Amino acid sequence: MQSGNQPGAPEGETTNVGLIIAGLWLGLGLLSCVATGVAGAMSETMGMNVSYFGVPMFFAGLGAMIVAPFVRTKGTPVAVGAPIGCGCGGFILAGMAVAVFYVAIWPSL
């Protein structure tokens, strides 16, 4: 029988690979938000440009971290693939939301 943290863990055994990936992604997202704040303090234009990557990166990490604990026992492919898929989906949706915000709402402020 395999231990819980080995790659290739069968259904029902715990693997933390997806949780580690999600945690790293969330950490990068938090650093990206700090970078967005620093860039915004330097220049409004620079803050806007950095936020096109920083804000979606945070939501990608958040989405991955929300899903990762729930799929730890579903086997390695699901435990790794689900957080990565949700993270990528969150990045795309948040990127579109930021773009729509800057195109539709920002000019009227």
C-alpha positions as CSV (number, residue, x, y, z in Angstrom):
1,M,0.0,0.0,0.0
2,Q,1.3,3.5,-0.9
3,S,1.7,6.3,1.6
4,G,-0.5,9.4,1.2
5,N,1.9,11.8,-0.4
6,Q,3.4,9.7,-3.2
7,P,2.7,10.5,-6.8
8,G,0.2,8.1,-8.3
9,A,-1.8,7.6,-5.2
10,P,-4.9,5.6,-5.9
11,E,-8.5,6.7,-5.3
12,G,-9.2,7.3,-1.6
13,E,-5.6,8.1,-0.6
14,T,-4.5,11.6,0.2
15,T,-2.0,13.5,-1.9
16,N,-0.9,17.0,-1.1
17,V,0.6,17.9,-4.5
18,G,-2.4,19.9,-5.6
19,L,-2.6,21.6,-2.3
20,I,1.0,22.7,-2.5
21,I,0.6,23.9,-6.1
22,A,-2.5,25.9,-5.0
23,G,-0.6,27.4,-2.1
24,L,2.3,28.5,-4.2
25,W,-0.1,30.0,-6.7
26,L,-2.0,31.9,-4.0
27,G,1.3,33.2,-2.6
28,L,2.3,34.4,-6.1
29,G,-1.1,36.0,-6.4
30,L,-0.7,37.8,-3.1
31,L,2.8,39.1,-4.2
32,S,1.2,40.2,-7.5
33,C,-1.4,42.2,-5.6
34,V,1.4,43.8,-3.5
35,A,3.2,44.7,-6.7
36,T,0.0,46.2,-8.1
37,G,-0.4,48.4,-5.0
38,V,3.3,49.5,-5.2
39,A,3.0,50.2,-8.9
40,G,-0.3,52.1,-8.3
41,A,1.4,54.3,-5.7
42,M,4.2,55.2,-8.1
43,S,1.9,55.9,-11.1
44,E,-1.7,55.4,-11.9
45,T,-0.9,54.2,-15.4
46,M,1.7,51.7,-14.1
47,G,-0.8,50.5,-11.5
48,M,-3.3,49.8,-14.3
49,N,-0.8,48.0,-16.4
50,V,0.4,45.8,-13.5
51,S,-3.1,45.0,-12.4
52,Y,-3.8,43.3,-15.8
53,F,-1.7,40.5,-14.5
54,G,-1.7,41.0,-10.7
55,V,-5.5,40.8,-10.0
56,P,-6.1,37.7,-12.2
57,M,-3.1,36.0,-10.6
58,F,-4.7,36.5,-7.2
59,F,-8.1,35.1,-8.3
60,A,-6.4,32.2,-9.9
61,G,-4.6,31.3,-6.7
62,L,-7.8,31.8,-4.7
63,G,-9.8,29.6,-7.0
64,A,-7.2,26.8,-6.9
65,M,-6.9,27.1,-3.1
66,I,-10.7,26.8,-2.7
67,V,-10.9,23.6,-4.7
68,A,-7.6,21.9,-3.6
69,P,-8.6,20.7,-0.1
70,F,-11.8,19.0,-1.4
71,V,-10.1,16.9,-4.0
72,R,-7.1,15.7,-2.0
73,T,-8.5,12.2,-1.7
74,K,-9.7,11.7,-5.3
75,G,-6.4,10.4,-6.7
76,T,-3.4,12.2,-8.1
77,P,-4.8,13.2,-11.5
78,V,-7.9,14.9,-10.0
79,A,-6.0,16.2,-6.9
80,V,-3.6,18.0,-9.2
81,G,-5.7,18.7,-12.3
82,A,-8.7,20.3,-10.5
83,P,-6.8,23.1,-8.7
84,I,-4.8,23.8,-11.9
85,G,-8.0,23.9,-14.0
86,C,-9.9,26.1,-11.6
87,G,-6.9,28.4,-11.3
88,C,-6.6,28.8,-15.0
89,G,-10.3,29.4,-15.3
90,G,-10.2,31.9,-12.5
91,F,-7.3,33.7,-14.2
92,I,-9.2,33.9,-17.5
93,L,-12.4,35.2,-15.9
94,A,-10.7,37.7,-13.7
95,G,-8.6,38.9,-16.6
96,M,-11.7,39.5,-18.7
97,A,-13.4,41.3,-15.7
98,V,-10.4,43.6,-15.2
99,A,-10.3,44.4,-19.0
100,V,-14.1,45.1,-19.0
101,F,-13.7,47.3,-15.9
102,Y,-10.9,49.4,-17.5
103,V,-12.8,49.7,-20.8
104,A,-16.3,50.2,-19.6
105,I,-16.2,51.7,-16.1
106,W,-12.8,53.3,-15.5
107,P,-13.2,56.1,-18.2
108,S,-16.4,57.4,-16.5
109,L,-14.8,57.7,-13.1
